[in-house]
């Protein structure tokens, strides 16, 4: 999921009641809900390194306890700093205040400081990140390094508007009502927004359940449709996948594999229809040329095939040799595309610019000359 959704989920989890049990719960759970995305730091090593480590070890069950420990450690240092600041302020008497007022020591936190409990809450928030990322079709490897398999629920788009709005309202509404309450002189509660937070979390669970039902229906519809060139009797369907559209739980992008080709379609579970165009949606399985074989053995190729469950690896032919003098032998370009992402939404143009695609350039000796992921070249 997008980072803001992760952060808001952690905050709502805390406001659902955890913040009443331990001090700093909201801060710790908000940070812990996003800390697995520290794997983006690998971007300094180039696009292929970023792709290789994205949703890698930081998105695993074995790393979650350590990530929670890091967050709690940071909060512990913050608490120590606050204690020192409060102690320093307490040693400076205020001339205008009475002796009784000077002896009043206000607590730093509304809830008690319980580090063990806070660690458990941060661990829950860190695990929520893995769960949310599992919901979309990119997938996660929660059992890595013991089990390298990717798991993907494929029921929620990477940005889900309904989920985003529910979380945002749950966090903003208590602030607005508090502002209104202060205008009329109402007493300000210590903990606010518990009901709103629970409502947002229940909405998320309900939405995921609804989408799971529609996802299964889309798979069933796609499995029974007829595929192949115009005039054919249809081909045997070997497997099917369905990817979500944002906002609309009834619309799905499906891909089927047959012995000779892949075919994409748009499924509407509300009307029980499967729309596909063989001229645009049918992709014959490309042959494995020497250049394609060399590209598959490259760093990008091995990483891509390890992740992608629906790869289309195509030798697209000669390409300009940009690293040599004019007249040098041309390269051969081999393109890697995942068919699960080749569809258009309000947030991506998957048909013209498939996301998460890469190109490997192979020279005349079948050696890898250049690797490019998206628009970035691996140096």
C-alpha positions in Angstrom: 0.0 0.0 0.0 1.0 3.6 -0.3 3.0 5.1 2.7 0.2 7.4 3.9 -2.2 4.5 4.2 0.3 2.6 6.3 1.0 5.6 8.6 -2.7 6.3 9.1 -3.4 2.6 9.8 -0.8 2.6 12.6 -2.4 5.8 14.0 -5.9 4.4 13.9 -4.7 1.1 15.5 -3.3 3.2 18.4 -6.4 5.3 18.8 -8.6 2.3 18.8 -7.6 1.8 22.4 -3.8 1.0 22.6 -3.0 4.6 23.4 -4.9 4.3 26.7 -2.7 1.4 27.8 0.8 2.8 27.2 2.3 6.2 26.6 3.6 7.0 23.2 1.5 4.3 21.6 0.3 6.6 18.8 3.8 7.7 17.9 5.3 4.2 18.1 2.5 2.5 16.2 2.5 5.1 13.5 6.2 4.8 12.9 6.2 1.0 13.2 3.5 0.7 10.6 5.8 2.3 8.0 9.3 1.2 9.1 9.4 -1.9 6.8 9.6 0.5 3.8 13.2 1.4 4.9 14.1 -1.0 2.1 13.8 2.0 -0.2 17.3 3.0 1.0 18.6 0.4 -1.5 17.7 3.0 -4.2 21.2 4.4 -3.8 22.6 1.2 -5.4 20.5 1.6 -8.5 17.1 0.5 -9.8 17.8 -3.2 -10.0 19.1 -3.2 -6.4 15.9 -1.4 -5.3 13.7 -3.9 -7.1 15.6 -6.8 -5.7 15.3 -5.7 -2.1 11.8 -4.1 -2.3 9.5 -6.0 0.0 12.4 -8.2 0.9 13.9 -8.9 4.4 12.3 -5.8 6.0 8.8 -7.2 5.1 9.2 -10.5 6.9 8.1 -12.0 10.1 11.7 -12.5 11.2 12.4 -8.8 10.8 9.3 -7.4 12.4 10.4 -7.9 16.0 13.7 -6.1 15.3 11.9 -3.2 13.6 9.6 -2.8 16.5 12.6 -2.8 18.8 14.2 0.0 16.8 11.0 2.1 17.0 10.6 1.6 20.7 14.3 2.4 21.2 13.8 5.7 19.4 10.8 6.5 21.5 12.7 5.6 24.6 15.4 8.1 23.7 12.7 10.7 23.0 11.2 10.0 26.4 14.6 10.4 28.1 15.1 13.7 26.4 11.7 14.9 27.6 12.4 13.8 31.2 15.7 15.8 31.2 14.0 18.8 29.8 11.2 18.6 32.4 13.8 18.2 35.2 15.8 21.2 34.0 12.6 23.3 33.9 11.6 22.2 37.3 14.8 23.5 38.8 14.1 27.0 37.6 11.7 28.7 40.0 9.1 31.1 38.5 9.0 34.4 40.6 5.4 35.1 39.7 4.2 31.7 40.8 3.3 30.8 44.4 5.3 28.2 46.3 2.4 25.7 46.0 2.3 26.2 42.2 6.0 25.6 41.9 5.8 22.2 43.5 3.2 20.9 41.1 4.7 18.4 38.7 2.6 17.6 35.7 2.9 14.1 34.2 4.7 14.0 30.9 2.2 11.5 29.4 -1.5 10.9 29.8 -1.1 7.1 29.9 1.5 5.2 32.0 4.9 4.5 30.5 5.1 0.7 29.8 7.9 -0.2 27.6 7.1 -3.9 27.3 3.5 -3.2 26.4 4.6 -0.5 23.9 6.9 -3.0 22.2 4.0 -5.4 21.7 1.9 -2.6 20.2 4.8 -1.6 17.8 5.1 -5.2 16.7 1.4 -5.3 15.9 1.7 -2.2 13.8 4.8 -3.5 12.0 2.9 -6.7 11.1 0.0 -4.6 9.8 2.3 -3.3 7.1 3.0 -6.9 5.9 -0.8 -7.6 5.9 -1.7 -4.5 3.9 1.0 -5.1 1.3 -0.2 -8.7 0.9 -3.6 -7.3 -0.1 -2.4 -6.0 -3.5 -1.0 -7.9 -6.5 2.7 -7.1 -6.0 2.9 -9.5 -3.1 5.2 -10.1 -0.1 7.5 -12.8 1.1 6.7 -12.9 4.8 8.6 -16.2 5.4 11.8 -15.1 3.7 14.7 -16.2 3.9 13.4 -19.7 4.9 10.7 -19.6 2.2 11.3 -17.4 -0.9 7.8 -17.7 -2.2 5.8 -14.6 -3.0 2.2 -14.4 -1.6 -0.3 -11.9 -3.0 -4.0 -11.4 -2.1 -4.6 -9.3 -5.2 -7.9 -7.9 -3.8 -7.0 -4.2 -3.2 -5.2 -1.7 -5.5 -1.9 -0.3 -4.2 -3.9 2.9 -3.5 -7.5 2.2 -2.4 -9.6 5.5 -2.2 -12.3 4.0 0.1 -9.7 2.8 2.6 -7.7 6.0 2.4 -10.8 8.2 3.0 -12.0 6.1 5.9 -8.7 6.4 7.7 -8.4 10.1 6.9 -11.8 10.8 8.3 -11.1 8.8 11.4 -8.1 11.0 12.2 -9.4 14.4 11.1 -13.0 14.2 12.5 -12.0 14.1 16.2 -9.9 17.3 15.6 -12.8 19.1 14.0 -15.2 18.1 16.8 -12.6 19.1 19.4 -12.4 22.5 17.7 -16.1 22.9 17.8 -16.2 21.7 21.4 -13.6 24.3 22.4 -15.8 27.1 20.9 -18.7 26.1 23.1 -16.6 25.5 26.2 -16.9 21.8 26.3 -14.3 19.9 28.4 -11.5 18.4 26.2 -11.2 14.7 26.6 -7.7 13.2 27.2 -8.2 10.5 24.5 -10.1 11.3 21.4 -11.3 9.5 18.3 -11.6 5.9 19.6 -15.0 5.3 18.0 -13.8 6.9 14.7 -10.7 4.7 14.6 -12.6 1.5 15.3 -15.1 2.5 12.6 -12.2 3.0 10.1 -10.6 -0.3 10.9 -13.9 -2.2 10.7 -14.5 -0.5 7.3 -11.2 -1.7 6.1 -11.9 -5.3 7.2 -15.4 -5.2 5.6 -14.0 -3.7 2.3 -11.4 -6.5 2.1 -14.0 -9.1 2.7 -16.2 -7.7 0.0 -13.4 -7.5 -2.4 -12.3 -11.1 -1.7 -15.8 -12.2 -2.7 -15.7 -10.2 -5.9 -12.2 -11.4 -6.6 -13.3 -15.0 -6.4 -16.3 -14.2 -8.7 -13.9 -12.6 -11.2 -11.7 -15.7 -11.3 -14.7 -17.9 -11.8 -16.0 -15.8 -14.7 -12.6 -15.5 -16.4 -12.1 -19.3 -16.1 -15.2 -20.1 -18.0 -14.9 -17.6 -20.8 -13.7 -18.4 -24.4 -10.3 -17.2 -25.5 -8.2 -17.2 -28.7 -8.2 -15.6 -32.1 -11.5 -14.6 -33.8 -13.2 -17.7 -35.2 -11.3 -20.2 -33.0 -13.1 -22.7 -30.8 -11.4 -21.5 -27.7 -8.3 -22.7 -26.0 -7.7 -24.7 -22.8 -7.3 -22.4 -19.8 -4.3 -23.4 -17.6 -4.5 -20.7 -14.9 -6.1 -17.4 -14.2 -5.2 -14.3 -12.2 -7.3 -11.2 -11.3 -6.0 -7.8 -10.3 -8.1 -5.0 -8.7 -9.1 -1.6 -10.0 -9.0 1.2 -7.4 -12.4 2.2 -5.9 -14.6 -0.3 -7.9 -14.8 -3.7 -6.3 -16.7 -5.1 -9.3 -14.1 -4.3 -12.0 -11.1 -6.6 -12.4 -8.2 -7.0 -14.8 -7.7 -10.7 -15.5 -5.1 -12.7 -17.4 -5.4 -16.3 -18.5 -2.7 -18.6 -19.7 -3.3 -21.2 -22.4 -0.8 -23.6 -23.9 0.1 -21.1 -26.7 -0.7 -17.6 -25.5 -1.8 -15.3 -22.7 -5.0 -13.2 -23.0 -6.1 -10.3 -20.9 -9.6 -9.2 -20.2 -11.7 -6.9 -18.1 -14.3 -8.6 -15.9 -17.3 -6.9 -14.4 -18.7 -9.1 -11.6 -21.8 -6.9 -11.2 -23.0 -7.6 -14.7 -21.2 -11.0 -15.0 -19.4 -10.0 -18.2 -15.9 -10.7 -19.6 -14.7 -8.1 -22.1 -11.6 -8.9 -24.2 -10.2 -8.0 -27.7 -8.0 -10.7 -29.3 -6.3 -8.1 -31.5 -5.1 -6.1 -28.4 -5.3 -8.5 -25.5 -3.8 -11.7 -26.9 0.0 -12.3 -26.5 1.5 -15.4 -28.0 4.3 -16.9 -25.9 7.5 -15.6 -27.4 10.3 -18.0 -28.3 13.4 -18.2 -26.2 16.2 -16.7 -28.3 19.9 -16.7 -27.4 19.5 -13.0 -26.4 16.5 -13.7 -24.3 18.3 -16.6 -22.6 21.3 -14.4 -21.8 18.9 -11.7 -20.5 17.2 -14.1 -18.2 20.6 -15.0 -16.7 21.3 -11.3 -15.9 20.9 -9.7 -12.5 17.7 -8.0 -13.6 16.4 -11.1 -15.3 17.0 -13.4 -12.4 15.5 -10.9 -10.0 12.5 -10.3 -12.2 11.7 -14.0 -12.8 12.1 -14.6 -9.1 9.3 -12.1 -8.4 7.0 -12.2 -11.4 4.4 -14.9 -11.5 3.1 -13.7 -15.0 6.2 -12.6 -16.9 6.3 -11.9 -20.6 9.9 -11.9 -21.8 10.3 -10.7 -25.3 13.2 -10.3 -27.7 12.3 -7.0 -29.3 15.3 -7.0 -31.7 18.1 -4.6 -32.5 18.7 -1.6 -30.4 21.2 1.3 -30.7 24.6 0.7 -28.9 24.7 3.9 -26.9 27.9 3.0 -25.0 30.2 2.7 -28.0 31.4 4.8 -31.0 29.2 5.1 -34.0 29.3 2.1 -36.2 29.7 -0.4 -33.3 27.6 -3.6 -33.5 24.1 -3.1 -32.4 22.7 -4.6 -29.2 19.6 -6.8 -28.8 16.9 -5.6 -26.4 15.0 -8.0 -24.3 12.0 -6.7 -22.5 10.5 -8.0 -19.2 6.9 -7.2 -18.5 4.4 -8.5 -15.9 1.0 -9.0 -17.4 -0.7 -8.4 -14.1 0.0 -4.7 -14.4 -0.7 -4.1 -18.0 -4.0 -2.2 -17.6 -5.0 1.4 -17.3 -6.4 3.1 -14.2 -6.7 6.6 -12.9 -3.2 6.2 -11.4 -1.3 4.4 -14.1 -1.2 3.9 -17.9 -0.3 0.2 -17.9 -1.0 -0.3 -21.5 1.4 2.2 -22.9 3.9 2.3 -20.0 3.7 -0.9 -18.1 4.9 -0.4 -14.5 7.6 -2.6 -13.1 9.0 -3.4 -16.5 12.7 -3.7 -17.4 14.9 -4.1 -20.4 18.2 -6.0 -20.8 20.5 -5.1 -23.7 22.7 -8.0 -24.9 25.7 -7.5 -27.2 26.7 -9.7 -30.2 28.6 -12.1 -27.9 25.4 -12.6 -25.8 26.9 -10.7 -22.9 24.8 -8.3 -20.9 25.7 -4.7 -22.0 23.1 -2.7 -20.0 20.2 -3.2 -17.7 17.4 -0.7 -17.4 14.5 -0.8 -15.0 11.7 1.6 -15.9 13.5 4.8 -17.1 16.6 4.3 -14.9 19.8 2.6 -16.0 21.6 0.3 -13.6 25.2 1.6 -13.3 
